[in-house]
């Protein structure tokens, strides 16, 4: 009963806080506040929103160490103390080194996030969320080109559906001309926003490919990974990118140039902004925790389905914000005559995601079948060994035990075998 309640709570939290994090950035853009020069304007601050996202991720770090200390105390109470082995110290140093390696994928994440936040200025929250489905296209392409993987028929069909769905969603956004509830968005700006979001998904797919190739065996808890990426992201945005954005050319509020002093003044002058941005950081922490619980207890495929459901919730809530009088100005997005095209594109995207996941399941099933076939092929040799006979080249040498002998493939000479243990490296990485 308790386990079922915990699973239900994690699923509900993922949907709730995932929807909040997707909506808050666009909602913040639609709020007004007084800036440094005494002028009232909208909070068009994509660089600030990127910094706040990484701050929210950073909160996972102290929580991860707190949970780790609780686990150590629990083990100390339930188990006898074991002397510290000499091999345990390098492991701790190795974990620190692996955490420092996270600075590289954080750079990809930072670049992709700022592009997405700039693109969000010119499209609605629902279009923004749906266009992120383009990541699957680039991830599949990079896995073939750089990792040498092959795609089965389910993968190809899923990619085709994804391309169709993204095209329908992007076309509906361009034809409707809607990108903001508080200002007029030109067709050129709408196309720019769509293009930046698609480009950001290519960068995030490159991040996935890098992590898959160089960091597949990373021995760091998921919550620490999120926390360290957040820490490096805060350092990168506030220490490096914010000064650069201050000196970049352009008008304030267009996404390129951004005055960090003006940002601080606008936040200090608006209670609504303070509430929204504080809620954003809390929601990011809760969302990451719920995501790890869902992935651990219900599986990554189930989480993928939930993420798709979250996109639907984002759209429904955006429609509600537009038509419900909340007393804080016009928020959300309206229903247009092209929304049916967006709905069709979303449905095709969902089908593409499910079909592509079916392709991943086929790959896992095929690998498991091949492993069983190899095991079955080795069983006759095991029977001969119990009877005291092995074919020439497969007998255990004098002085060697069966446990120290390498695993041999049928027909493989003993000299060609390897003595290192066989490891299984998973190419699947759950993104938080």
N, C-alpha and C positions, 0 to 999 in steps of 0.2 A: 504493500500500500504506500509506504513511504517513498519507495523508489519510483512508483508511478506518479506520485505528486511532484517529486523532484524533476522528473522528465517533463511533466506538464508545465511546471514553473519555468524551466529553462526554455522550452519552446515559446511560451507566452512572452518571456522577457526578450528573446531574440527578435520576435516580430514587433513588439512594442518599441524597444530602444533602437532597433534597426530602422524602423519607420521614422522615429524622432530624429536620428542623426541625418537621415536623407533629406528631411524637410527643413531642418533648422538653418542650414546655410542659405537656402533660397528665402526663407522667412526673414533672416537677418538682413539680406539685401533689400527687402521691401520696407524696412523700418527707417524712420527719419530721426536725426539727431543734429545738434548744433556742433559744428566743427571748430577748428582753431581760430578761424577768422570771424567767428560769430555768425556764419552762414548756415542755414538749415539745409540738410541734404540727406540723400539716402546712403545707407552704410554699404557702399560698394567697395568692399575691402577683401578681395580674394587672398591676398598674401596673409592678412591677419587671420582669416578663417583657416588657412593651411597651418599656421602656427598653433592655433587653438586645437586643431585635430591632433597634432603631435603631442601637445600638452596632455590631452585626455588619454592618449596611449601611454604616456610616461607614468601615470598613476598605477599602471599595472605592475611596475617594477617593485615598489615597496610592498605591494600586496603579495607578489610572488615570493619575495624573501620572507615575509611574515608566514605565509602558508608553509614554506619550506622549513622554517624553524619549528612550527607546530608538528610537522611530520617527523622531524628529528626527535622531538621530545616524546612523541607517541612511540616511536621505535625503541627509544631508550627505556621506556617503562615496560614494554612487552618483550624485549629481547635482552640477552646478556650482552654486556659490553665486549666489543671485539677490539684488540689492539690495532692501532692504525698501521696499515701496511705501507711499505715504501712506495707502492704503486699508486696510492690514493692522492698523494700530493701533486704529481704531474697531472692527474685528472682535473684537479681544481684549477691549475694553471691553464690547462687545455680549454676548460669552459670559458675562462676569461678571454682567451685568444679567440675562441669561436664567437663570443659576444662582440668583440671588436670587429670581427669580419662582417657583422651586420651593418656596419657603416656603408658598405658598398651597395647592398640592395636598398638601404634607406635613401640613397641618392636618387635611385630610380623612382622610388615611391614619392619623394619630395617633388621631383620634376613632374611626374604624372598628376599629382594632386593639385599643384598650382595651375596646370593646364585645365584640369577639370573644373576648378573653382572659377577660373576666368570664363570658360565656356558656359558655366551655369548662369552667368550674368545675362546671357542672351537666349536661353531656352528655359522651358518650364521644368519643374522638379521631376515630373513623370518622364518626360522625354530624356532628361539627363540620366535618370536611373535605367531606362530601357536601352539607351545607346551604349551603356557600359557592357551590354551583351556582346559587343564587337571584340572584347578581349579574347573570347573563345576562338575567333578566327585567327588572330595573330599568334595565340599560344599554340594552336595546331600547326600553323605554318612554321614557326620557329622550332618546334619539336622535330619536324621532319628535316629541316635544313641543317640545324645545328646539333641535334641529338641523334639523328639517323633513325628515327622511329618511322613506323609505317602506320597508315590509317586504314581501318577496315570499312566495310560498307555502311555501318551505323555511324561512324565518325563522319564520313563524307556526306551522308544524308543530313546529319545534324548541322554540319557546316553550311550546306545549301539552305536549310531552313533559317539558320542564323543570319545569313546574308540577306535573305528575302525579308525577314522580320525587321532587321536594322534599316533596310532601305525603305520599307513602308513607314516606319516610325519617323525617320528623318524627312521623308517627303511630306508626311502629314504636318510636321512642325513647320516646314518651309511654306506650305500652302496656307496654313492657318495664320501665319505671321505673328503668332502669340509666343512671347518669350518672357513677359513680365506683366504683372497685374498693375504696376504703378507707372510704367513709361512705355512709349512706343518703341518697338524694336524693328529696325529695317531688315529687309530680306538679306542684305549683305551681312549684317550683324548676326542674324540667325544662322546663316551658313557658316560664319566664322565660329560660332559657338559649337555647332555640330562637328565641324572639322577638328577643333581643339579637343573635344571629348573623344573622338575616334583616335586621334593621335596619342592621347593620354593612355588609351587602352593598348596601343601598340607598345608603349613604354612599359606598362605594367606587365604585359606578356613577356617582354624582354627580361624584366625582373624575375618572373617565374622561371624562365629558362635558365637564367644565371643561378638562381637558388637550386634548381633541379640538378644542374651539372656540377656545381662547386660545393653545394651545401646539403646534399641529399642525406648525408650521415651526420648532420649536426646534432650534437648531444646536449641540447639546451631545452628546458621546458618551454612549452608554447607561450606561457604568460610572460616569461622573461624575454622571449624573442620580441613580443609586442612592446614590452617596456623599454628595452634597449633601442629598438627602432624609433620609438617615440622620443627618447632622450637625444639620440643623434639627430633626429628631425628638428627638435627644438633648437639645438645648437646650430644646425644648418640654416634654419629660417631666421632666427633672431640675430645670430652672430655674423652670418654671411649674406643671406638673401635680402633681408630687410634693408641694410645699408645700400645694397645694389639697387633695389627697387626705388629707394628714395632719390637716387641720382639718375634713374632712367628717364628718357624723354616721354612726353605724353601728358594728357590731362588726368587729374585725379578722378578716380571712379571708372576709368575705362579698362582697368585690369593690368596695365603695365607699370605705370608710375604709381607709387603709394607712399604717403607721408605717415610714418609710424607715430609721430607726435600728434598729428591730426586724428589718427585712429584712437589714441589714448584719450584725447579730449572728447571725442564723440561717445566713447563708452562711458566715461565719467558723467556725461550730461544726460544719459538715458537709462532709466531704471529698466525699461523693457529690454534694451540691449543687454544689460548686465544679467538679467534673468535668463534670456535666451542663450547667451554664450556660456553661462555657468551650467545651464541644463545640457548644453551640447557636450561639454567635457565629461559631465557625470554619465550621460547616455553612452558616450564612447566607451567608458570603462565598463559599464554594465553590459553593453553589447558584446564586447570582446570576451567577457567572462561567460555570458550565456552561449556565445558561439562555441567556445571550447567545451562547455558542458554538453551541448547538443551533439557536437562531432564525436565526443568521447563515448556518449551513451547510446546514441541513435545512428551514428554513421555519417560520413561526409555526403553521401548521395541524398539522404534525408534533409541534410542542411541545405543542399542545393535547391531542393524543392521549396523549402521555407524561404530562402532568399528570393525566389521567384514570387512567392506569395507576398513578401514584403513590398516588392515593386508594385503589386496591385493595390496594397494598402496605401502606399505613397500617393498613388493617383487618386484614390477615393478620398483621402484626407485633404488633398490639394483642392479637389472640387468642393468639398465641404467648407474649407476655409474661404473660398471665393464667394459662396452664396450665403454664408452665415454672417450676420452682423456681429463683429467682435469688439468694435469700438477702438481698434488700433490701426485703422486704415484698411485699404484693399490688399488682401493676401491671396495666395493660392493661384488657381488657374480655372478658366471657364471651359464649358463644353461647347465645342464648335462643330460645324458641319463636317470637318475633317477628322474629328475624334474617332469616328467609326473606323477610319483607315488606321489610326494609331492603335485602336483596340485589336484590329485584325493582325497588325504587325506584332503586337505583344503576344497574341495567341500563337503565332508562328514561332516566335522566339522561345516560348515555353516548350513547344513541341521539339524544337531543335535542341534545347538543353537536355530534355529527357532522352531523346534519341542518342545524343552524343554520350551521355552517361551510360546508356546501354552498350555503346561501343567499348567503353572502359571496362564494363563488366565482362564483356566477351574476351577482352585481353587477359583479364585476371583468370577467367575460367580456362582459357587455352594454356596459360602458363602452369596452372595447377594440374591440368591433364598431362602435360609434358613431363612434369615432375613425377607424377604417378607412374607414367610409362617407363621412365628411367629406373625408378625403384623396382618396378615389376621385372625389368630386364636383369636386375642385379640379384634377384632372389634365387635363381638357380645356382649361382656361384656361392651364395650363402649356405645353401643346402649341401653342396659339395664340400664346403669347408667344415661343416659339422660332421660330415662322414669321414673327414681326414684326407680329402683329396681336393686339390685345386689345379686347374690347367697350368702349364708352364708359364712362368712370368707373373702369376697371381698368388703364389704361395707366400706365406709370411716368413720373412728372413729370420734366421736364428738370432735370438736375443731381442726381437722386437715383438711387442704385444699388438693385438688386434686394434686396440684403441689408438695406438700411435701410427697405424698405417693410414696412408692417404686413401680417399675414396676414388675408386677406379671406374671409369666408364667401360662398358663392354667393348672389347677389342682394343683397349688402350694399353700399351706396354707400361710396365711399372716405372721405367726410367722417365717416361714422359709425364708422369703425374705430378701434381703439386702437393706440397705438404702443409700449406697454409689452410686454415679452416675456411670452409665455404660460407660466404656471407650473402644475405639477401638484402639488396638495396632497393628500397621503395622509391619509385619515381613520383608518387602521389604526395603532394604537399597541400595541406589545407590553408587557404588564405583567410586571415582574419581581417 
